[in-house]
């Protein structure tokens, strides 16, 4: 990874060299004498690149070498860029002198202000013209601690006095650059000053404008989608898009800093490291963005890409130099004499390129699959992805059709082509957010309407419950030889259980306990009908006759599948008569024998078949005997393990307190039921009626 970054740096720096070298080859110089001829035509055409000129080089440091009269014929010719593959034969010891003989025969160039432009510099230099120090770029020093590398980005003024022959001498040191840097030297160029100043001003204006516009747009889009994520964290795609657009903005900013503002090789390497991190983050965030949109969960393939991108970054920041183990031939490091294996460096660069291509292909695959599967809004991504291809044709058609004379600036073109896909993605997210907002508004309205409806129903159920409870006896009958208690706890606002009694003038008591199908408002309707039928029955009527009458009444009301199970008992002069219609068994506690009898009478629930047979039984009760009537709510109560309390356990609970008062018995059974349920919601109504003979 690190070598890949170095190679990138090498390519950037080599670009300066190739351009300048091509310009130098076009200009005129005399190789026989080793004198570079400077002409006005070459200066005006910006073809005076000096680093490939016939420079003389000598290692070491001696201020006498700045003297224009010094004889340097014994010095060897060298390229000032000091490519490691083309180092001087005398070697590079970290400091040395370069001398260039210039011939300026054109008098128009005498005293004409020219621009001396440093195209590249890895170390520090002192520039001498005809023996006079004219510029210092950094601080030249033989100890490494004294050296301060500096790359001057702005053009410097230089002019040649009224004579033909001149000497440019450069004292140059480079002791602090990393050994992995492939270019150790410097490059100079001469241009016409005014044109160069205008070019730099135009360049600075264009770059500044592009950076300001791009930074403003990227920051705005990043903050917009980051805020959307903060306000609605479930939409993680907004977070990933914000990271992606922020990474792209940072990448563009760092590229401009690297190409136009870096003033040393160390800064360049640092910026390249940051660029690599931002580059990886940009792709990973983009993949997460697409996966979040079009996949229900993150595919395993993403982790392969993550490992492929992260491992080189870890090597970069751990400072692992893989160059010595890669074996090839870019040149020799003069200081150590070690050969730099170029193949592995190239392999690292190719690995990054391969990851980039594979990531692009994977992102394109996700978009294409989404389009073919007709994912909602996927076409927006497809159209946005094609914009970098479509827009150049649109610009070309516009220019040809309108015959526009002006030039479409590169800043506008670059912004349009780069931002088109990003805007399409932002439009898609905004569209999704708008739909989500409308959906939430609709759900909120539905929720409010549901709350209103639930409130209305709750109020109606509460009124129905109050009405039903008011229909049930509030106090038990008072008889000299009986002690009676009853209690009902409905599962919902309106219960389906029922209890009641009739008492004649000769103190014949008839108790009724019933359980309608289900519970709620429908069951409450049956209870109301049964109460009316029971209360209008003859007080001294036989229990079976009363059950038949109530059953016929329910049947005639056409309540469809609503039925009522019921048990009737009549008590007079210690004689108990009992009739059943589908209710749980009655329990009779015999005080003298201290045992509980279970009385189960079979019979169809009321409201079913007319004329259905039902059983009845009669018993003699003694003082202390207790009768328990119940609905199925208590025996069928469930605990958290979904286990039923059941009838045998209910009989045991009754036997534990059967000798106590009816109210104490009811309280014990209810408490035992609640303890068994252990917080589980009550599934059915619970009704208990207890009668004890005094």
C-alpha positions in Angstrom: 0.0 0.0 0.0 2.7 2.4 1.0 4.7 1.6 -2.2 1.5 2.1 -4.2 1.3 5.6 -2.7 4.9 6.2 -3.5 4.4 5.1 -7.1 1.5 7.5 -7.3 3.8 10.2 -6.1 6.4 9.1 -8.6 3.9 9.3 -11.4 2.8 12.8 -10.4 6.4 14.0 -10.1 7.5 12.3 -13.3 4.7 14.1 -15.1 6.4 17.3 -14.3 9.7 15.9 -15.6 8.3 14.5 -18.8 6.5 17.7 -19.7 9.5 19.8 -18.9 11.9 17.4 -20.6 9.8 17.6 -23.8 9.9 21.3 -23.7 13.7 21.3 -23.2 14.2 19.1 -26.1 12.2 21.5 -28.3 14.4 24.5 -27.2 17.8 25.2 -28.6 21.0 24.4 -26.8 24.5 23.5 -27.9 25.5 20.0 -26.7 29.1 20.4 -28.0 30.0 23.2 -25.8 27.5 22.4 -23.0 25.9 25.8 -23.2 22.2 26.3 -23.2 21.0 29.0 -25.6 18.0 31.0 -24.4 15.8 32.7 -27.0 12.8 35.0 -26.8 10.7 32.5 -28.9 11.4 29.7 -26.4 10.5 31.9 -23.4 7.3 33.1 -25.0 6.3 29.6 -25.8 7.0 28.3 -22.3 9.5 25.7 -23.7 12.4 26.4 -21.3 12.5 23.5 -18.9 16.0 23.6 -17.3 16.3 20.3 -15.4 17.1 18.4 -18.6 19.6 21.0 -19.8 23.4 20.3 -19.9 23.9 20.8 -16.1 27.2 20.1 -14.6 27.3 18.3 -11.2 29.7 17.8 -8.5 29.1 16.1 -5.1 30.1 17.9 -1.9 29.9 21.6 -0.8 32.1 24.5 -1.7 31.0 28.1 -2.0 33.7 28.7 -4.7 31.6 26.7 -7.1 29.1 29.6 -7.3 31.7 31.7 -9.1 30.9 32.1 -12.8 34.6 32.0 -13.7 35.1 28.6 -12.0 36.2 25.9 -14.4 33.6 23.1 -14.3 34.7 21.2 -17.4 35.8 18.2 -15.4 32.3 17.9 -13.8 30.0 15.3 -15.1 26.7 16.1 -16.8 23.6 15.2 -14.7 19.8 15.7 -14.6 18.8 17.9 -11.7 15.8 15.7 -11.0 18.1 13.0 -9.6 16.0 10.0 -10.6 17.2 7.1 -8.5 17.4 5.0 -11.7 19.7 7.7 -13.3 21.8 9.0 -10.4 25.2 10.6 -11.4 28.2 8.2 -11.7 29.9 10.1 -8.9 27.0 9.3 -6.7 24.8 11.4 -4.5 25.9 12.1 -0.9 23.0 14.2 0.1 24.5 17.6 -0.9 26.1 18.8 -4.1 26.3 21.6 -6.7 24.8 22.0 -10.1 26.0 24.6 -12.7 24.3 25.6 -16.0 25.9 27.8 -18.6 23.3 30.0 -20.4 23.8 32.0 -23.5 21.4 34.9 -24.0 22.2 36.4 -27.4 18.9 38.1 -27.9 19.1 41.6 -26.5 15.4 41.7 -26.0 15.9 39.3 -23.1 18.4 41.5 -21.4 16.9 43.1 -18.2 13.5 41.5 -19.1 11.8 40.2 -16.0 11.3 36.5 -16.3 9.6 33.9 -14.0 11.8 31.3 -12.4 9.4 28.5 -11.6 10.3 25.5 -9.3 8.5 22.6 -10.9 9.6 20.2 -8.2 11.9 20.1 -5.2 12.5 17.3 -2.8 15.0 19.0 -0.6 16.4 22.6 -0.1 18.3 24.8 -2.5 20.2 28.1 -3.0 20.0 29.7 -6.4 23.0 31.8 -7.7 23.0 33.9 -10.8 26.5 34.9 -12.0 27.9 34.3 -8.5 25.2 36.2 -6.7 22.7 34.5 -4.4 19.3 35.4 -5.6 16.9 32.9 -3.9 16.8 30.4 -1.0 14.2 27.7 -1.2 14.3 26.1 2.3 17.5 25.8 4.3 20.4 23.9 2.9 22.4 22.0 5.5 24.9 19.2 5.7 23.6 17.9 9.0 20.1 16.5 8.5 18.8 18.5 11.5 19.8 21.8 9.9 18.1 21.1 6.6 14.6 22.4 6.0 13.1 21.2 2.7 10.8 23.6 0.9 9.0 23.5 -2.5 8.3 27.1 -3.7 5.0 27.0 -5.6 5.0 30.7 -6.7 7.1 32.0 -9.6 10.2 34.1 -8.7 11.5 37.0 -10.7 14.8 36.6 -12.5 16.5 38.8 -15.2 19.7 38.6 -17.1 22.1 41.6 -17.2 23.3 43.2 -20.5 25.7 40.5 -21.6 25.5 37.2 -23.4 27.0 34.6 -21.1 25.6 33.7 -17.7 25.9 30.9 -15.1 23.2 29.6 -12.9 24.6 27.6 -9.9 22.4 25.7 -7.5 23.6 24.5 -4.1 21.3 21.7 -3.2 20.8 19.3 -0.3 18.4 16.4 0.3 19.1 14.5 3.5 15.6 14.3 5.0 13.5 12.8 2.2 12.4 9.2 2.8 14.5 6.6 0.9 11.4 5.3 -0.8 11.0 8.6 -2.7 12.0 7.9 -6.3 13.0 11.5 -7.2 15.6 13.2 -5.0 16.3 16.4 -6.9 14.7 19.5 -8.3 13.3 21.0 -11.5 13.4 24.6 -12.8 11.6 26.3 -15.6 11.9 29.8 -17.2 8.8 31.6 -18.5 7.6 35.0 -19.4 6.7 36.7 -16.1 3.5 38.5 -16.9 2.0 35.5 -18.7 3.0 33.2 -15.8 1.5 35.6 -13.2 -1.7 35.7 -15.2 -1.7 31.9 -15.5 -1.2 31.5 -11.8 -3.9 34.0 -10.9 -6.3 32.3 -13.3 -5.3 28.9 -12.0 -5.7 30.0 -8.4 -9.1 31.6 -9.1 -10.3 28.5 -10.9 -9.1 26.1 -8.2 -10.4 28.3 -5.4 -13.8 28.6 -7.1 -14.0 24.9 -7.7 -12.9 24.0 -4.1 -15.3 26.5 -2.6 -18.3 25.4 -4.6 -17.5 21.7 -4.3 -16.8 22.0 -0.5 -20.0 24.0 0.1 -22.1 21.5 -1.9 -20.5 18.4 -0.3 -20.8 19.8 3.2 -24.4 20.8 2.6 -25.4 17.4 1.3 -23.5 15.6 4.0 -25.1 17.6 6.8 -28.5 17.4 5.2 -28.4 13.6 5.1 -26.7 13.3 8.5 -29.5 15.3 10.1 -32.0 13.1 8.3 -30.3 10.1 9.9 -30.3 11.8 13.3 -34.0 12.6 13.1 -34.8 9.2 11.8 -32.1 6.7 12.8 -33.9 3.7 11.2 -33.0 5.2 7.7 -29.3 4.1 7.9 -28.8 4.8 4.2 -28.8 8.5 5.0 -25.8 8.0 7.4 -23.9 6.0 4.8 -24.6 8.5 2.1 -23.5 11.3 4.3 -20.2 9.5 5.0 -19.8 8.8 1.3 -20.4 12.4 0.1 -18.2 13.7 2.9 -15.4 11.3 1.8 -15.7 12.4 -1.8 -15.5 16.1 -0.8 -12.5 15.4 1.4 -10.8 13.4 -1.4 -11.2 16.3 -3.9 -9.9 18.8 -1.3 -6.8 16.6 -0.5 -6.1 16.1 -4.2 -5.9 19.9 -4.8 -3.8 20.3 -1.6 -1.4 17.6 -2.9 -1.1 18.9 -6.5 -1.0 22.6 -5.9 -0.2 23.4 -2.3 2.2 20.8 -0.9 5.6 22.5 -0.1 7.6 19.4 0.7 7.8 15.7 0.0 6.9 14.9 3.6 3.7 16.8 3.2 3.0 15.0 -0.1 3.4 11.6 1.6 1.2 12.6 4.5 -1.5 13.8 2.1 -1.2 10.6 0.1 -1.8 8.6 3.3 -4.9 10.7 4.0 -6.0 10.3 0.5 -5.7 6.6 0.7 -7.8 6.5 3.9 -10.5 8.8 2.4 -10.4 6.8 -0.8 -11.1 3.5 1.0 -13.8 5.1 3.2 -15.5 6.6 0.1 -15.9 3.2 -1.5 -16.9 1.3 1.6 -19.5 3.9 2.5 -20.8 3.8 -1.0 -21.2 0.0 -0.9 -22.9 0.1 2.5 -25.3 2.7 1.1 -26.3 0.6 -1.8 -26.6 -2.6 0.3 -28.7 -0.9 2.9 -31.1 0.3 0.2 -31.5 -2.8 -1.9 -30.7 -5.7 0.5 -32.6 -6.8 3.7 -29.4 -7.5 5.4 -25.7 -6.9 4.7 -24.3 -9.6 2.3 -21.2 -11.6 3.3 -19.5 -10.3 0.2 -19.1 -6.9 1.8 -16.8 -8.4 4.4 -14.5 -9.7 1.7 -14.3 -6.1 0.2 -13.7 -4.7 3.7 -10.8 -7.0 4.4 -9.4 -6.3 0.9 -9.4 -2.5 1.6 -8.5 -2.4 5.2 -5.4 -4.7 5.2 -3.3 -2.3 3.0 -4.4 0.6 5.1 -3.2 -1.2 8.2 0.1 -1.9 6.6 0.4 1.8 5.6 -0.1 3.1 9.1 2.1 0.4 10.6 4.8 1.7 8.4 5.5 -1.7 6.8 7.8 -1.2 3.9 7.2 -4.2 1.5 9.5 -2.9 -1.2 12.6 -5.0 -0.2 10.7 -8.2 -0.6 9.3 -7.6 -4.1 12.3 -8.0 -6.3 12.6 -5.9 -9.5 14.6 -3.0 -11.0 13.6 0.6 -10.7 17.2 1.6 -9.7 19.5 1.8 -6.8 19.3 3.8 -3.6 22.6 5.6 -3.5 22.7 5.9 0.3 22.2 2.2 1.1 22.9 0.6 -2.3 19.8 -1.5 -2.0 17.8 -2.3 -5.1 14.1 -1.3 -5.0 12.0 -4.1 -6.4 9.6 -2.4 -8.7 7.3 -5.3 -9.5 5.9 -5.5 -6.0 5.5 -1.7 -5.9 3.6 -2.0 -9.1 1.7 -5.0 -7.7 0.6 -2.9 -4.8 -0.6 -0.2 -7.1 -2.3 -2.8 -9.3 -4.0 -4.3 -6.2 -5.5 -0.9 -5.4 -6.6 -0.5 -9.0 -8.1 -4.0 -9.0 -10.0 -3.3 -5.8 -11.3 -0.1 -7.3 -12.5 -1.8 -10.4 -14.1 -4.7 -8.5 -15.8 -2.3 -6.2 -17.2 -0.3 -9.1 -18.4 -3.5 -10.7 -20.1 -4.7 -7.6 -21.8 -1.3 -7.1 -22.9 -1.4 -10.7 -24.2 -5.0 -10.3 -26.3 -4.0 -7.3 -27.9 -1.1 -9.2 -28.5 -3.2 -12.3 -30.0 -6.1 -10.4 -32.2 -3.6 -8.5 -33.4 -2.1 -11.8 -34.2 -5.5 -13.3 -36.0 -6.6 -10.2 -38.0 -3.3 -10.5 -36.9 -2.1 -7.0 -38.7 1.1 -6.2 -36.7 4.1 -7.5 -33.7 2.0 -8.7 -34.0 3.7 -12.1 -33.0 7.0 -10.5 -29.6 5.4 -9.6 -29.3 4.0 -13.1 -29.9 7.3 -14.7 -27.6 9.1 -12.3 -24.8 6.6 -12.9 -25.0 7.3 -16.6 -24.7 11.0 -16.2 -20.9 11.2 -16.4 -21.3 9.5 -19.8 -24.4 11.4 -21.0 -23.4 14.9 -19.9 -20.3 15.3 -22.2 -22.5 14.4 -25.2 -25.1 17.0 -24.0 -22.4 19.6 -23.7 -21.0 18.8 -27.2 -24.5 18.9 -28.7 -25.2 22.2 -27.0 -22.1 23.8 -28.4 -22.6 22.4 -31.9 -26.3 23.3 -32.0 -26.1 26.8 -30.5 -22.6 27.4 -32.0 -21.6 28.8 -28.7 -18.4 30.7 -29.1 -17.3 30.6 -25.4 -15.7 27.7 -23.6 -17.5 25.7 -21.0 -15.1 25.9 -18.1 -13.5 22.8 -16.8 -14.8 23.7 -13.3 -18.4 23.7 -14.4 -17.9 20.5 -16.5 -16.2 18.7 -13.6 -18.8 19.8 -11.1 -21.7 18.8 -13.4 -20.2 15.4 -14.2 -19.2 14.6 -10.6 -22.3 15.8 -8.9 -24.9 14.4 -11.2 -24.7 10.8 -9.7 -24.6 12.2 -6.2 -27.6 14.4 -6.8 -29.5 11.5 -8.2 -28.8 9.5 -5.0 -29.8 12.5 -2.9 -33.0 12.8 -4.9 -33.7 9.2 -4.3 -33.1 9.5 -0.5 -35.2 12.7 -0.4 -38.0 10.8 -2.3 -37.8 8.0 0.2 -37.8 10.4 3.1 -40.9 12.2 1.7 -42.7 8.9 1.3 -41.7 7.8 4.8 -42.9 11.1 6.2 -46.3 10.8 4.4 -46.5 7.2 5.6 -45.8 8.2 9.1 -48.4 11.0 8.9 -50.9 8.6 7.6 -50.1 6.1 10.4 -50.3 8.9 12.9 -53.7 9.9 11.6 -54.8 6.3 11.7 -53.4 6.0 15.2 -55.3 9.1 16.3 -58.5 7.8 14.8 -57.9 4.4 16.4 -57.4 6.1 19.7 -60.6 8.0 19.3 -62.4 4.8 18.3 -60.8 2.9 21.2 -61.7 5.6 23.6 -65.3 5.5 22.3 -65.4 1.8 22.6 -63.8 1.8 26.0 -66.4 4.3 27.2 -69.2 2.2 25.7 -67.8 -1.0 27.3 -67.4 0.8 30.6 -71.0 1.8 30.5 -72.0 -1.7 29.5 -70.0 -3.1 32.3 -71.6 -0.8 34.8 -75.0 -1.7 33.4 -74.2 -5.4 33.6 -72.8 -5.2 37.1 -75.8 -3.2 38.2 -78.0 -6.1 36.9 -76.2 -8.6 39.1 -77.1 -8.9 42.8 -74.9 -6.7 44.9 -75.8 -8.3 48.3 -76.5 -12.0 49.0 -80.0 -13.0 50.4 -80.3 -13.0 54.1 -81.7 -16.3 55.4 -81.6 -17.6 59.0 -80.2 -21.0 58.1 -77.9 -20.1 55.2 -74.7 -18.0 54.7 -74.2 -17.0 51.1 -71.4 -15.2 49.2 -70.7 -14.6 45.5 -68.1 -12.8 43.4 -67.4 -12.3 39.7 -64.3 -11.0 38.1 -64.7 -10.5 34.3 -61.8 -11.0 31.9 -62.9 -7.9 29.9 -65.0 -4.8 30.5 -68.1 -6.8 29.9 -68.2 -10.4 31.2 -69.9 -13.5 30.0 -70.6 -15.0 33.4 -73.8 -14.6 35.3 -75.1 -15.2 38.8 -78.5 -14.4 40.3 -81.1 -15.7 42.8 -84.9 -15.8 43.3 -86.4 -16.0 46.8 -90.1 -16.9 47.4 -92.2 -15.8 50.4 -91.9 -19.3 52.0 -88.1 -18.8 51.8 -87.5 -21.2 48.9 -84.2 -20.0 47.4 -83.1 -20.6 43.8 -79.5 -19.7 42.9 -78.3 -19.5 39.3 -74.8 -19.4 37.9 -74.1 -19.3 34.2 -71.4 -18.9 31.6 -72.1 -17.4 28.2 -70.1 -18.3 25.1 -66.9 -16.3 25.2 -66.9 -12.9 26.8 -67.3 -9.2 25.8 -70.2 -7.4 24.4 -71.8 -10.4 22.7 -71.6 -12.5 25.9 -73.0 -9.5 27.8 -76.0 -9.5 25.4 -76.8 -13.1 26.3 -76.4 -12.4 30.0 -78.9 -9.6 29.7 -81.4 -11.9 28.0 -80.9 -14.7 30.5 -81.4 -12.4 33.4 -84.6 -11.2 32.0 -85.8 -14.7 31.4 -84.7 -15.9 34.8 -86.3 -13.1 36.7 -89.6 -13.6 34.9 -89.7 -17.3 35.6 -92.1 -18.6 38.2 -90.3 -18.6 41.6 -91.6 -22.0 42.5 -91.0 -23.6 39.1 -89.0 -26.7 38.7 -85.4 -26.2 37.8 -85.5 -28.2 34.6 -88.6 -26.3 33.5 -86.8 -23.0 34.2 -83.8 -24.1 32.1 -86.1 -25.2 29.2 -87.9 -21.8 29.3 -84.6 -19.9 29.2 -83.2 -22.1 26.5 -86.3 -21.5 24.3 -86.1 -17.8 24.9 -82.4 -17.6 23.8 -83.2 -19.7 20.8 -86.1 -17.5 19.7 -83.8 -14.4 19.9 -81.8 -15.9 17.0 -78.4 -15.2 18.6 -76.9 -17.8 16.3 -73.9 -19.4 18.0 -74.3 -17.7 21.4 -75.2 -20.1 24.1 -75.4 -20.1 27.9 -74.2 -22.9 30.2 -76.1 -22.8 33.5 -76.5 -24.5 36.9 -79.7 -24.0 39.0 -80.0 -25.0 42.7 -83.0 -24.7 44.8 -82.8 -24.9 48.6 -85.7 -25.3 51.0 -85.8 -27.0 54.5 -82.2 -28.4 54.1 -83.1 -30.0 50.8 -80.9 -29.1 47.8 -82.2 -29.6 44.2 -79.6 -29.2 41.5 -80.0 -29.1 37.7 -77.2 -28.6 35.1 -76.8 -27.4 31.5 -73.1 -27.8 30.6 -71.5 -26.1 33.6 -68.5 -27.4 35.6 -69.3 -29.8 38.5 -70.7 -28.5 41.8 -68.7 -29.3 44.9 -70.4 -30.2 48.2 -68.5 -30.3 51.4 -69.8 -32.8 54.0 -68.8 -31.4 57.4 -69.6 -34.6 59.3 -67.5 -36.7 57.0 -64.9 -34.0 56.2 -64.9 -34.8 52.5 -65.8 -33.0 49.2 -68.3 -34.5 46.7 -68.1 -33.7 43.1 -71.5 -33.5 41.4 -71.4 -33.4 37.6 -74.7 -33.2 35.8 -74.7 -33.5 32.0 -76.8 -31.4 29.7 -76.7 -29.2 26.6 -76.1 -25.5 27.1 -79.1 -23.2 26.8 -80.0 -21.9 23.4 -79.2 -25.0 21.6 -81.4 -27.9 20.6 -85.0 -27.6 21.8 -86.0 -30.5 24.0 -82.4 -31.5 24.9 -82.3 -33.7 28.0 -80.6 -32.4 31.1 -79.9 -34.1 34.5 -81.0 -33.1 38.0 -80.2 -34.4 41.5 -81.3 -33.7 45.0 -79.4 -33.9 48.3 -80.0 -33.5 52.0 -77.7 -31.0 53.6 -76.7 -30.8 57.3 -75.4 -27.9 59.3 -71.8 -27.1 58.3 -72.2 -28.4 54.8 -71.0 -26.1 52.1 -71.8 -25.9 48.4 -69.5 -24.4 45.7 -70.8 -23.4 42.3 -68.3 -22.0 39.8 -67.7 -21.1 36.1 -64.8 -22.6 34.2 -62.7 -19.5 34.6 -60.9 -20.6 37.8 -60.1 -24.3 36.9 -58.9 -23.3 33.4 -56.7 -20.4 34.5 -53.2 -20.6 33.0 -49.7 -19.9 34.4 -46.7 -18.5 32.5 -45.8 -22.1 31.5 -49.2 -22.4 29.9 -50.3 -25.0 32.5 -53.9 -25.2 33.6 -54.9 -25.0 37.3 -57.5 -27.8 36.5 -60.4 -29.2 38.5 -58.6 -31.6 40.9 -56.4 -28.7 42.1 -59.5 -26.5 42.5 -61.2 -29.3 44.6 -58.1 -29.4 46.8 -58.1 -25.7 47.3 -61.8 -25.8 48.2 -61.2 -28.6 50.7 -58.5 -26.6 52.4 -61.0 -23.9 53.6 -64.4 -25.6 53.1 -65.1 -25.4 56.9 -64.6 -21.6 56.9 -67.1 -18.8 56.0 -68.3 -18.5 52.3 -66.5 -15.1 51.9 -63.3 -16.6 53.3 -63.6 -19.5 50.9 -64.1 -17.2 47.9 -61.1 -15.0 48.9 -58.9 -18.1 49.3 -59.8 -19.5 45.9 -59.4 -16.1 44.1 -56.0 -15.5 45.8 -54.8 -19.0 44.8 -55.9 -18.4 41.2 -54.0 -15.1 41.0 -50.9 -16.8 42.5 -51.1 -19.6 40.0 -51.5 -17.1 37.1 -48.4 -15.2 38.3 -49.1 -12.1 36.2 -50.5 -13.9 33.2 -53.6 -12.0 31.8 -56.9 -13.5 32.7 -58.3 -15.4 29.8 -61.9 -16.0 31.0 -64.4 -14.7 33.5 -64.2 -16.1 37.0 -67.4 -16.5 39.0 -67.8 -18.2 42.4 -71.0 -18.8 44.4 -70.7 -20.4 47.9 -73.6 -21.4 50.1 -73.1 -22.8 53.7 -75.8 -24.3 55.9 -75.8 -23.0 59.4 
